[in-house]
Amino acid sequence: MTPATPPAEAPPTVWPPRHAVTAWLFFDWSAQPFFTLITTFVFAPFFASALAKDAADGQALWGYATGFAGLCIALLSPLLGGIADRTGPRKPWIAAFGALLVIGSAMLWFAVPGSAAAVPIALAGFVIATIGAEFATTFNNAMMTRLVPPERLGWLSGTGWAIGYLGGLLSLAITLGLLAADPQTGKTLIGIAPIFGLDAAAREGDRFSGPLTALWFIVFVTPMFLLTPDSGRTGLSLAEAARGGVGRLKDTLAELPKLPSLGRFLLANMIYQDALVALFAFGGIYAAGVFGWQTIELGIFGILLTVTGTLGAWAGGKLDDRIGGKPVVLGAIACLLFACIGILSLGTDRILFVIPASPPVPGDGLFASLPERVYLGLGLLIGLVAGPMQAASRSLMARLAPEGRIGEFFGLFALSGKVTSFMGPTLVALATTIFASQRAGLAVLIVFFLAGAALLAGVKVARKS
């Protein structure tokens, strides 16, 4: 036994009450606006269109920043997860990294177009917030097995994702309806001037997505801290836990060859999650560059995608408990491959690579051209299957992880989701830079999805009861 390794924590004899589980579910609601507003539909396209010198440069810079954040997360996740297992409570870790999410998101307000510091501030705030959001999520995930019995993990994970999507949907509706305006008309989606006197010309509504994300997290994560029970303290100091965590991490990595299905799943998750993160990170930027979509078009796209994501995550959780997480993930990957190929086949004046189509014409209205409508449909498919894939992966990890070491293995789960996350966005960025084409960058993701599916197909899952 590794020094400073406490005995495995026994499963609860009495499961927490419904209000405690509901409070935990609202972590996803509290954190989702970061992914909806900042990484996908509002701030990332704003960065590419208003801060970077052009869309391709914006996609490349965003990719390098995403990759750097992923590398930091990959290096630290399993170690910190092991330390949390040894000290016991997860809430202090969620609070610490939640603070980084708040600080990094709030920084984005200061990325003023035309300022020499705008790009560095935007990228630094994004990296800090990404690290905070991902680590806070890792420790929140590690609480799952002490909230519901194993046979309800699919429901718990899927419901959490669905509630998270609803939170993202509401925050996006608030941003588009009240805050972010078209810079040409100065009006929001519902035809009013931005509230709080936000200046549309200075893109203050887009930048306000950062402070809104920070405030949203503080308000809605609070019930989890107040109502959801945490693991008890083990009596180990942080220093003792850190020393033991380093040794246990080495032992765990050496142990993975003896756990072939778990190791294969972690490797598959590493690859297909990286592709999904990159697909969401660049989806809005891609539409902004290829079709010239602005905040309003991207926001409506995001609302529709989030609606399908909510329905998909809720239905996927039920399907997970019925047929298992592995078939759910494989089916989702197949749909995502179809969507990626479809997106790459589109241009402003064609679909399916060679079929001519009329390009967008100013004044024709939202999503007026056929290529735009096809892109919209493919985006809705991505939203429909992304939630089930992520939720099923989370519950699958909870089922595969050894008893008493859930934080450690969720740390490895976060590692597997992030260890190549600096590679995927970086390869997208490099391909975009080399070929000066956003389409070339996204082609990288097809290879990632195929490799992830091939690895996952060989995973054997014994359902716990």
Residue, then its C-alpha position, 0 to 999 in steps of 0.5 A: m500500500t502506498p504511504a499516506t493512502p487511507p482505507a477505501e471509503a465505504p458506500p453510503t448506507v443511506w443515500p442522501p435526500r432528494h434536495a441534496v441530489t438536486a443541489w448537486l445537479f445544479f453545479d452543471w447549471s452553474a458552470q454551463p454558461f462558461f461553455t455556452l457563452i464563452t467557449t462556443f456561441v458568444f465570446a469565441p466568435f467575438f474574439a475571432s471577428a472583432l479582436a483577431k486580425d481575421a477569422a483564420d488567425g482567431q481560430a488558430l490563436w483560440g486553438y493554441a490557448t485551448g491547447f495550453a489550458g488542456l496541457c495544464i489540466a492534463l498534467l495536474s488532474p490525476l494528481l489532484g484527484g488522488i490528493a482529494d481522495r486522500t484528504g476526503p472532502r471535494k467541496p474545498w477543491i470545487a471552491a478553489f477552482g471555481a474562484l479561477l473560473v470566476i476570475g478568468s471569466a470576469m477578465l474578459w470584460f476588459a478585452v476591448p476591441g482596438s486595445a493593444a492588450a485585448v488579445p492577451i487579456a482575452l486569451a489569458g482570461f480564457v485559459i484561467a477560466t478553462i482551468g478553473a471550470e474543468f478542475a471544478t467539474t472533475f471534483n464535482n464528478a467525484m461526488m457522484t457515487r455517494l449520491v445515488p445507487p450504481e443503477r441510477l448513475g446514468w439518470l444522475s449524469g444525464t439529468g445533470w447534463a440536461i439541467g446544465y444545457l437548460g442553464g446554458l440556454l437561459s443564459l444565452a437567451i438573456t445575453l442575446g435578448l438583453l445584452a449583446a447587440d448587432p454592431q450595425t443596428g445597435k439592437t438585441l435579438i428582441g429589437i431593443a437597445p442593450i440594458f445597462g447602457l451597454d455600447a453595441a459599437a464597443r461590443e460591450g454586450d459580447r464582453f459582458s458574457g464574461p462577468l455574467t458567467a462569473l456571477w451566474f456560477i457564484v449564485f447557482v453553485t451555492p446550493m451545492f455547497l450548502l445542501t449536498p453532503d461531502s466526504g469526511r476528512t481522512g485525517l491526512s494533511l495536504a502535504e501527506a496526501a500530496r506525497g501519497g498522491v504522487g506514489r499512488l498515481k505512479d502505482t495507478l498508471a502501472e496498474l492500468p495494464k492489469l485493467p485493460s477495459l478501463g485503460r482502453f476506455l480512458l484512451a478512447n475517451m482521451i481521443y473522442q472527447d478531445a474531438l468534441v471539445a474542439l468541435f464545440a470550440f471552433g463551431g461558432i468561429y467556423a460559422a463566423g468565418v465561412f458564412g459571416w454569422q454575427t452574434i444574433e445568428l450565432g446566438i439563435f444557432g446556439i439556442l436551437l442547439t442547446v434545446t436539442g442538447t437538453l433533450g438529448a442529454w435527458a433521453g440519453g441518461k435514460l437510454d444509458d441506464r437501459i442499454g449501457g453507456k458504451p452503445v450510447v457513446l458509439g452511436a453518438i460518435a457515428c452521428l458526430l462523424f456524419a456531422c463533421i463530414g457534412i460541415l466540411s462539404l459546405g461552402t458559401d456556394r455549395i453543399l456536399f462538396v460539389i452541388p452548387a447552391s446560391p450564396p447568402v445575400p445581405g438582406d435575405g434574412l437569417f439562415a436564408s441560403l441552403p448551405e446555412r440551413v444545412y449547417l444549422g441542421l448539422g449543428l442541431l444533430i451535434g447538440l442532440v448527441a453531444g450531451p448523451m455522449q458526455a453524460a454516458s462517458r461520465s457514468l461509464m467512468a463511475r461504473l468502471a472505477p474501483e471502489g474507494r478510488i473514485g476521485e483518483f480515477f475521475g482525475l485520470f478521466a479528466l486526464s484522458g479527456k485533456v491529455t491530448s486536448f492540447m493536441g487536438p486544438t493545436l493540430v486544428a490551429l496548425a492545419t488552419t495556419i498551414f493551409a490558411s483554411q478553416r475547413a482544413g483545420l476541422a478535417v483533423l477531427i474526423v480522424f480523432f472520432l474514428a480512432g476513439a470509436a475503434l478503441l471504445a468498441g473493445v471495452k468490456v463493461a460489467r454493470k455494477s449493481 
